[in-house]
């Protein structure tokens, strides 16, 4: 675990920049992480990011891309437009939760 | 009497039944312990052998045996689908409504293919130009097709991880290169490997070596490709971000899911129906008397027979501890051991766990081997072929494999510097 300064605050992150302590997160940090990935957050992005974060905080696991597509209110195709290449991974990173354990 | 209930009689369930039977042999004979196994069908498939069927190396008869005969006679065996599991009353309900109560329940219900989750996969072209090789039906249909195929574009696609045996799709690509070379039409076949990962494999060092092998064999690699749909008329595989891969034959590794009844028990599984499981003790998160093993779990280890075998030794001891009221041992380290068939009578071997990625070296004895890690060799290939005998005669009956303990060993492995690994 390393420390990264973002939005003028020290954050505990893993090697890929995923926050390790979700409580260190706020909207300003989300916007800074998104900017680093070349994304300007719109209302549609926020629907996904909030869903991602709420699911993680209530169940302890991040939803997969398929669950996002079925339950977040944003279809899979649009997810890929909003978060190019890896929507679940990117939305988790912006939402300030650890990297989803999807792939082995 | 203590009731131990095992759901599923595949690799993991069969090994658990036989190991627990050996541990409690006397108690079973005296009627103080009862071991019950439930499975929905009658045929045990040697799944590592399915890879060889499309290329005519193995036939159907090489990989199929009756399930019941792999399980010790004193174990009660019930053939039935499972309707539900009620964790509150410690009861499993079978298809016909019969109820089985348990003191300990082991979920060994595996993973199955869900091609219906990808638009266009399951349709008129299924098993005509679109195939899987993870089922006996798919593998044999593909064998018939490849035998007489005049050539064209062969595309291998992993829809989404996790999948069973994550190296099998790569092995399929390597063997296809060998098969078409042997048939004398390699120059008429374009092989493409399309994966959602950002490299050939999940672990960096292995991804690098396997990526080189793909290149050497003239196999195209398409990365970060998340298949969204198949256009069966235009014969194109289309990703969610609208990239296209044209094919004449599509070999798909569809989305995998855990058993569907798991979704009916709140808190038991994740959104793909894999059981939420402690990665060290193999106890389910939902309740202390529930355990999970093999492909059925959500632990971050490969879904592979070797993992089920290593887990079984640890889980047998933890079931004993649980029934004796002792604390569980957090002993499982995520140990995986996989042969990777690379064609032309060679194979590669990888050995890793939760923390240590696959490293080069010798296995299982330092310097001597006889097998080499991370490098192609003929002894590795012979090891892979010999594994069929080991599977039926040592693994399923629940014996230890000499020289290969459940925890990964660093003996014989060469340490690779971070710089080398990143290069």
Interface residues (C-beta under 8 A of the other chain):
Chain A: X61 X63 X64 X65 X66 X67 X76 X77 X79 X80 X81 X84 X85 X86 X101 X102 X103 X104
Chain B: X117 X160 X161 X162 X166 X196 X197 X202 X224 X226 X228 X240 X241 X255 X270 X271 X272 X276 X298 X300 X301 X302 X303
